[in-house]
Amino acid sequence: MKRVYVDEKWCLGCHLCEYYCAFANSGKSSMIKALKDRKINPRIQIEGDNHISFAVSCRHCTDPICVKSCIAGALSIKDGVVCIDKNKCVGCHTCVLVCPYGAIMPSDEGVMQKCELCIENADGKPACVQGCPNKAIIFEERE
């Protein structure tokens, strides 16, 4: 299965991936209308310091502890992608606590959110991959 990988030696720490992610998951057709004068809520986060930057997002584990720990059954695996059913999520934060990568976070709606590889809203590639100016974020299959 294809996954998102980050080559931190090429990451500029520009945060453009966060903006593209927030826009792709906004449901709006215009980036300006979706993001202008709003706090963005991306499903990918840039971490780092002055020496190294890298993007943190869901690793779509083969045996995800977040899915096992979800008391509401809101997390599931669909075609290898760990997904959240926002209608089932009760906002207990258990998945946030158990994720070893820090990839699950609260959304503005009070439920959890995470990267779902843009399976609902992209043209074959996640928006963060398409928007990275330095090609530091890669979407490929690896062993």
C-alpha positions in Angstrom: 0.0 0.0 0.0 1.2 3.5 -0.8 2.0 5.7 2.2 3.3 9.2 2.8 7.0 9.4 3.6 9.0 12.5 4.5 12.6 13.1 3.5 13.6 15.5 6.2 16.8 16.6 4.5 14.6 18.3 1.8 11.9 19.7 4.2 12.2 23.5 4.3 9.7 23.9 7.3 7.6 26.2 5.1 4.3 24.7 6.4 2.7 24.7 2.9 1.8 21.0 3.3 -0.3 22.0 6.3 -2.2 24.6 4.2 -2.8 22.3 1.3 -4.0 19.6 3.8 -6.4 22.1 5.5 -7.7 23.2 2.2 -8.2 19.7 0.8 -10.2 18.8 3.9 -12.2 22.0 4.1 -14.9 21.0 1.6 -14.5 24.4 -0.2 -13.6 25.0 -3.8 -11.5 28.1 -3.2 -8.3 28.1 -1.0 -8.9 31.7 -0.1 -12.4 31.2 1.0 -11.4 28.0 2.9 -8.4 29.5 4.8 -8.4 33.3 4.8 -8.6 34.7 8.3 -9.1 31.3 9.9 -7.0 29.1 12.1 -6.1 26.1 10.0 -6.6 22.6 11.2 -4.3 20.4 9.1 -4.0 16.6 9.5 -0.3 16.9 9.0 2.0 18.9 11.3 5.5 20.3 10.7 7.8 19.7 13.6 11.4 20.7 14.1 13.8 23.5 14.8 16.3 25.7 13.0 18.4 22.6 12.0 15.8 20.1 10.8 12.1 20.0 10.0 9.8 17.1 9.2 6.2 16.5 8.7 4.3 14.3 11.1 1.2 12.4 9.9 -0.5 9.0 10.3 1.7 6.1 9.4 -1.4 3.8 8.7 0.1 1.0 10.8 -0.6 -2.5 9.8 -1.8 -3.3 13.4 -2.9 0.1 14.6 -3.3 0.5 18.4 -5.5 3.5 17.9 -8.1 1.3 16.2 -8.0 -1.3 19.0 -8.3 1.4 21.7 -11.2 3.3 20.2 -14.1 2.8 22.7 -16.7 4.0 20.2 -15.5 2.0 17.2 -15.0 5.2 15.3 -11.6 4.1 13.9 -11.3 1.4 11.3 -9.1 0.3 8.4 -10.4 0.7 4.9 -8.1 -0.7 2.1 -5.1 -0.2 4.4 -6.0 3.4 5.4 -6.9 4.1 9.0 -10.1 6.2 9.0 -12.2 8.0 11.5 -16.0 7.9 11.4 -16.8 11.4 12.8 -20.4 10.3 13.4 -19.2 7.6 15.8 -16.4 9.5 17.5 -17.2 10.6 21.1 -14.1 12.8 21.5 -12.6 10.8 24.4 -9.0 11.3 23.1 -8.0 7.7 23.8 -6.6 7.4 20.3 -4.6 10.6 20.8 -3.0 9.1 23.9 -2.1 5.8 22.4 -0.8 6.9 18.9 3.0 6.5 19.1 3.4 9.1 16.3 1.2 11.9 17.6 -0.7 11.8 14.4 -4.3 12.0 15.8 -5.5 15.4 17.0 -8.8 17.1 17.9 -10.7 18.9 15.2 -12.7 22.1 15.5 -15.9 19.9 15.6 -14.9 18.3 18.9 -14.1 14.9 17.3 -10.7 13.6 16.3 -9.0 14.0 12.9 -6.0 12.4 11.2 -4.6 11.9 7.8 -6.7 9.7 5.6 -4.4 10.1 2.6 -7.0 12.3 0.9 -8.9 9.2 -0.2 -12.1 11.3 -0.4 -10.8 14.4 -2.0 -7.6 14.1 -4.1 -6.5 13.2 -7.6 -4.5 10.1 -6.8 -2.1 11.8 -4.4 -2.5 13.4 -1.0 -2.7 17.2 -1.1 0.4 17.6 1.1 2.4 15.7 -1.5 1.1 17.7 -4.4 1.7 21.0 -2.5 5.3 20.4 -1.2 7.5 22.8 -3.2 10.7 20.9 -2.4 9.2 17.4 -3.0 10.2 16.4 0.6 6.9 14.6 1.0 6.6 11.4 -1.1 3.7 9.1 -1.7 5.0 5.7 -2.6 4.9 2.0 -1.8 7.9 0.7 0.2 8.7 -2.6 1.8 
